[in-house]
Amino acid sequence: MTRLPTMPLLALAVATLFPLGPADAHTTERAFVLLLPTAQYLAGGTAAVAASVLVLFLIRPQVLRRLSGLRLRLGQIPIFSSTPTSMLSALLFVALVLAGWWGSRNPLANPLPLSFWTLGWIGLTFVQAALGNVWAFLNPWVGPYRLLWRRPTPRAYPAWLGYWPAVFVFLVFAWFELVYPAPDDPARLSAVLVAYWLATFAGMILFGGEDWLRRAEPFSVFFGLIARLSPLDIAPAPGSRSGVLRLILPGAALLKSEPLPLSGTIFVLATLSTVSFDGLSRTFFWLAKIGVNPLEFPGRTEVMGPNTAGLIGAALVLIALYFLSLGLGGRMRPRPVGHLALSIIPISLAYHFAHYLTVLLVNTQFALLALNDPLGRGWDLFGLGPYHVTTSFLTNFGSVKTIWLIQVTAIVCGHVLAVFLAHLLWLSGPDQGDHVQPRLALLTQLPLAFLMILYTLFGLWLLAAPTAG
C-alpha cells in the first residue's frame, strides 16, 4: 500500500477541497476597465524577464546547479496512508453531488459548483504549489479502488496511449468550463461529475489504478505537475514511518523529473493555452473580433461557435510557437525537448493565479455561506448566518492597485522561474556538462527565451485589457 506524508492544514483541505476537473464558475462576470498607468508595468515586467535571461547566461553552469540543489532541513513529519482521507473525500464528493441535485438552483448558493470550481480547481492548485501533493490525499478514487477492487488488472496500460487521454479530457473540460452556456448549473454539474467519476473508476479497473491516474486522468496529472513547484520537499527516512521535511528552490523537483513524451508536452501547453484563452475571450479586443458589442454581451450561447474555435486555435498556436522556438534553437534532441516542456509549468501556475485571484477572493465567501446551508433549508451550521459577501476590496482604488501589483508580480515571477528552469533543464540534457559555454546556451535557447518574453507581455496585457462577459 502506498504511504504518503502528512501535510499541514490537511484536515481543512479534506473538508473543502476535492475536485474532479477544471472549472471556474464565472460568477463574477463583469465589465471592468483598469484605470492605472499600465504601460509602465507592461514595459517593466517584460524588461525584468528579458534581463533574467541575460543574467542567467552569464552565470557558470556549476553555480546554477549548486543553487538548484540547495536543501534546508526543517524537521521530521509522520507518514500515513492516503486511503482513509481518500475515502473521506469520496464521501464528501457524494454529499456535494446530492446537494447539487437537492439544494438551491442558484450557483452562488449551492455548495457543489462553488466547492468544485472555486475551492477545487482554483484553490487546490494554489495549495499544491505551496504545500506539495495534497491531491494525493484528496483524490476521490484511490480509497474506493483499494477497498473495492482487489483483482488483477485485466490489461496493461498501452504505452502508445501516453498522455493523450489526459489531453483529450482536459480540453473537453476546458470547453465545458469556458464555452458551455451553464457549466455552474448544480444539477448539470452533478450529472457530469458522476459520469466522470464512474468513467475514471472504470479506466482504473481496466488498466490499473496507478497507471490510469498517473497518465490518463488529467487532473491527477495536472496537480502532480503543479506539486513539483512546491518549495517543500519530503525525503522518506529508510526504516521509519516519518520523512524529512526540507525547504528547496521552487520548481527544483521538476529538474529530477523524467522527460515528457510528445503527449505530455502537449498536455502542459494545453494547460497554459486554455487559461490564456479564458482571459482573452473576455477582452473587448476578442469580442470586437467576433462581432460582439462588449457593453451588450448577449450571453455564452451566442458565442459558442467562435469561442470553441478560439479555444482550439489558442492551443494550436501555442503548440506551434513552442516547437518552432525549439526548432530555431537547433541542437534540440528528443530528451531536451521533453525536459524543456516542464519549464512551462511555472508560467501556467502564474497565469492561473493571476487570472483567478479575484474570483477566489469573492467566490470563497459564497462557498463558505453555501456550505453553511448546503440544502438551502435555512441552516446555520457554522454560525455564518449574519455574514454578507463583500467586494469592497475590489472597489477601493488602493486595493485594486494592490491586487494588480500582486497579479503582475505573479506573472513576472512565473516567467523568471520558467527561464531559470529552462536553462537548467537544457544543461541537464544528454550531452550537456560543465564544459557548456554560456554563449552556446544563449544561441540555442534564445528563441524559447524570446517566446517567454513575448508571452510575458501578452499576459500583462491581458491583465490590463478591459473585459466583459
N, C-alpha and C positions, 0 to 999 in steps of 0.2 A: 504494500500500500504506500503510495506516495505521501510523504510528510512535508509539511510546509511550515515556515517560520511564523511566529506571532507578529502582527503588525500593530502599531499604535492606532488607537481610535477604531479598532476592529468592530467592537460592539455597535458603535454608532453607524459605521458603514454597513454592517449586515442589516441593520434596521431600516436603512433608507436607500441603499444603492444595490440594485440587482437588475441591470438592463439586459436585453437580448439583442439590441440592434440600435443603429444610429438614427436618431430623430431629434428634432428640435421643435417643440410646439411653439410655433411662431406667434405667440400670444402678445408680444409687444410690437405688433405691426404698427408702423408709424411713418410719417413723413418728417425727416429730421435733417436740418442743414447745420453743419458745424461752423459756428461763427468765430473761428480762431484763425490766426495767421499761419495757415498750414504749410505754405510754400517753404518756410524756413525748416520746418520739421521734416518735410519730404527730402529736401536737399541734405540736411544734416544727417538724417538716418541713413540715407543711401551712401553718403560720403563715409560714414563710420564703417559700414560693411566693406566698402572698397578699400579703406585704409587697413582693415584687418587682414584682407587678402595679401597686401604688400608686406605687412609686418610679419606674417607667418612665413613667407618665403625668404625672410632674412634670418630666421632662427634655425640653428643647426638641428637636423633631424633627431640627434640623440637627446637634445634638451626637450624637444616636444614629447618624445617617448617617455622620458622620465617624469615629465609633468602629468601625462595621462595615466601613469602608473602609481601616482601618489595615493596612499591609503592612510586614513586616520581611524584607529580603533576607538569605538565608542562604548564597548562593553558586550556582554553576552545576553542573549534573549532566548527564551524557551522555544521549542519547536513542537508543533502538534499537527494532527491530521486535519485536512480540509473537509473531510466527509461530513462532520456534524454541521459546520457552518454552511456548506453547500445545501444540505437538506433543509436547514432553516431558510435559506434563500429561496429554495424551490417552494416551500410552504408560503412564504411571503408573496412570491410571484402568483401563486394560486389565489391568495387573498386579494391581490390587486386586480387580477383578471375578473374576479367576481364583483369587485367594486366597479370595474369598468362596465359590467353588464347591468348591475342593480343600482348603482349610485347615480349621482347627478349627471344630466346630459351636458352640462356646462363644462368644457375642458379646463376652465380655471377653478372649478370646484370639485372635480373628480380626481382622486389621488393617482389613478393609473397613468394618464398622459403626463402629468407633472412629475411623477416619480421616475417614469421611464425616460422621458425626453430631457428633463432638466437635471434631476438628481443623478440619472444614469448616464446618458450619452455625454452630457456636458460635465457634470460634477465628477463622475468617476474617472474620466480622462485626466482631470487635474490631480485627483488623488493618486492615480497610478504614477504620474510623473513625479509627484512629491515623495511618496512612501514606497513605491515598488509595486509588485504584482498582487495587489489586494484582490483583483478579479479572480485569482486562483482560489480564494476563499468563497467568493460570492457567486461563482459560476453555478447556475441552477441545474446543470445536467450531471455534473460529476458525482454528487452524492446519490441521486436516484440510480444512475448507471451502475455504480459499485454495489448497491444493495439489491437491485432488481435483475441484473444480468451477469451471470457467472459462467456462461457457456463460452466455448472457444469462438473467436472471431471467424465468421464464415469465409472471409477472403481478405487478403492484404490490400491495403490502400495502394492503388496503382501509381507508380512513380510518375507516369506521363501526365497525370491529373495536376500535379504540383499544387499551386495555389489558385488555379483557375476557378474552382467552385467558390472560393472566398471572394475573388474579384467579381464574379457574376452577381453573387448575392449582395455584396456591398453596393454595387451600382444600382441594383433593384431597390434596396432600402433607401439609398440616396434619392432615387426618383420618388419613392413614396414620401420621403421627408420634404423634398424641395419642390416637387411638381404636383403630386396628387392633391386634389382640392381639399380633402378633410383628413389629414394624417393624424390629427389630435382628437378626432371623434372617439369617445370612450368605447362604444360598442364595436366599432370597426377595428380599432386598435386591439381590443381584446381578441377578436377573431383572428387577426393577423398574427398576434403573438402566440396564441395557442397552436395555430397551424405551423408556425416556425419552430416552436419548441418540439413538437412531435416529429417534424421532418429532421431536425438535428439529432434527436434521440435515435431515430431510425438509421441515420447515417453512422452514428456511433456503434450501433448494434451490428451493422453490416460490415464496417471497415475497422472497427476498433475505436474505443473512446478517445484514447490519447492521440492517435494519428489523425482522427477526424477533426478534433478540436484544434490541433496544432497547425493544420494546413488548410482545412476546408471551411471551418466555421469562422466567418470574417471578423467577428468582434472579439473572439479569443485571440485571433492573430493580431488585430489592431491593438488591443490592450496589452498584449505581451510585448509588442514592439515599443509602445509608449513607456512601459515599465522600465525598459533599459535606459531611459533618460534619467532615472531617479538618481539623486546624489547619495542614496543609501544602498549599501551592498551587504548581503548576509553570506558569510562563508561558513558552511557546516563544519562543526567540530567532530572529527572522527571518534566514534565510540561514545558519543554524548548525545543527549536529547536537547541540545542547545546549539546555537550558532553565534558566530562573532559578527556583531553589527559594526560596519565600517562606513566612514564618510569618504566618498570618492568624487572625482570630477564628473559633473553631469554628462551623461552620454558615454562614459568610459566603458560601460558594459557592452555597448554596440561594437566596440573595437575587437571584442572577443567573439562576436557572432559569426556564424558561417555565412559565406556569400549567398545572396538570394538568387534563385533561378529567375528566368525571364518573367514567369508568372508572379513571383514575389516582388520583383521590381515594378511591374505594372500595378500591383496592389498598392504599394507605397505611394506611387504617383497618383493613383485614383483617390486616395485619402486626402491629398492636398488639392487636387483639382476640384473635388466636389464642394469643399468648404469655400474655396475661392469663387466658384460659380455662384454659391449661395449669396456671397456678398455682392458680386457683380450683378446678379439678376434683380437686385433691389435698387440699383442706382438709376438716377434719371437718365444716364447715358444709355444703359441697356434698354430701358422702357421706351425711350425715343427711337432706338434702332428697330424695335419690333412694332412700332406704331401705336404705342400706348401713352396716353396723357398721364404722367406720374401723379398729377394732382386729382385725377379722377380714375384711380385704379379700379378696373372692372371686376377683380377677383381672379383667383387662380384658374378657374375653369376656362376663362377666356384666353389664357396664355399658356395652356398646357403644351400645345404643339411647339411653339418657339422655345419654350423653356426645356422641353425634352431634347430638342436639337442642340440647344446651348449646353446642356449638361454633358451630353455625349461629345460635343465639339470641344468643350473645355478639357476633357480628359485626353482626347486625341492630340490636341495642340500641345499640351504639356508633355505628353509622352514623346511626341516628335521632337520638341525642342530639347528635351533631356538627351535623347540618343544622338541628336545632331551635335550637341555640345561635346559629347564623348567622342564622336567620330572626328570632329575637328581637332580635338586634343591629340589624337594619334597615340600610338603605343598602348592603346587600351585593349587589354586581353579580357577574356570572359570573366576571370575571377575578380579583377579590379572593378569591372562594370557591376557585378553583383554586390561587391562591397560598397561601392560609392552610392548605391541606392539607399543605403542605411543613413547616409548623411542628410537625406531629405526629411527624415522623421522629426528633427527639431523644428524645421520650418512648418511642418504640418501641425505640430503641437502649438506653435506660436500663433498660427492663424486661427486655430480652434479657440485658443484663449482669447485673443483679441476680438474675434467675431462674436463670440457668445458671452462675453463678460457681462454686458448689461442685461442680457436675457437671464443669466444666472442670478444676478442681484435682485431682479424683480420677481422672477418666477419661483425662486426658492421660498419666498414669503407666501405665495399662493400654495405651494406644495405643502408647507407646514400646516396651513389652515385646512387644506383638504384632508391631510392625514388626521387632523384633529376631529374631523367629522366625515369619515370615509364614505358613508352611505347617504349623506345629506339628510340625516334624521334629527338634526339639532343637537347632536352630541358635543361634548366639550372634553375630550379625552385628556388633553394636555393643558387645560386651562388657558387656551389661547382665544377664547371667545371675544374678549374686548379688543383684540388686536386688529388693526386695519393695515392693509398693504400700502406702502408709501413709495413714491418715486421722487421724493424731494431731492435726493442726491443726484438725480438726473437733470433737474430743472434749475438747480443752483449753479451759477456760472463757474464758481470756483471748483465745485465738484466735477462738473463736466470737463473742465480743463484737466483735473487730476486723473479722471478716467481715461481721457485721451492720451495723456502722458504715459499712463500705465500700458495702454494698448500699443503705443508707438515703441515703448521700451521692449515689450514682449516681441514685437516683430523684428526689431533690430537685433536683440539678443539671440533670438532663434536663428537668424541668418548667420550671425557671427559664430555661434556654436556649430552650425552646419559647415561653414567654411573650415573651421578648425578640425572637425571630424573628417571631412572630405580629404583634407591634407594628410592626416594620419592614416586614413584608410588607403589612400594612394601609396603612402610609404610602406604599408604592410603588404603590398602586392607580392606575387610570387617571385619577382626578380628584383625587388627593391631592397635596399640595405642602407647602411650608414654612409656608403660611398655616394649616394644620390646627390646631385648638385641642385641647389635651390633654383638656379636658372632653368634647368631642365624641368623641374617641378612646375615652375611658373608657366613655361611654354605648353606643357601638356594639360595643365589644369585651368589655364586661363579661360577657355570657352565656358567651362562649367561655372567658374567663379563669376564670369560676366553674366551668365544666366541668373545666378543667385542675386547679383546686384540689381539686375532689371526686375526680378521678382520682388525684391525689397521695395523698390519704387512703386511697383504695381500694388503691393499690399498696403503701403502707406496711403496711396491714392484712394484705394477702396475705403479706408477708414475715414478719409476726409470728404469723400463724394456724397452729395445729398442723395438720400434714399427714400423710398416709398414702398408700399405694398406689404 
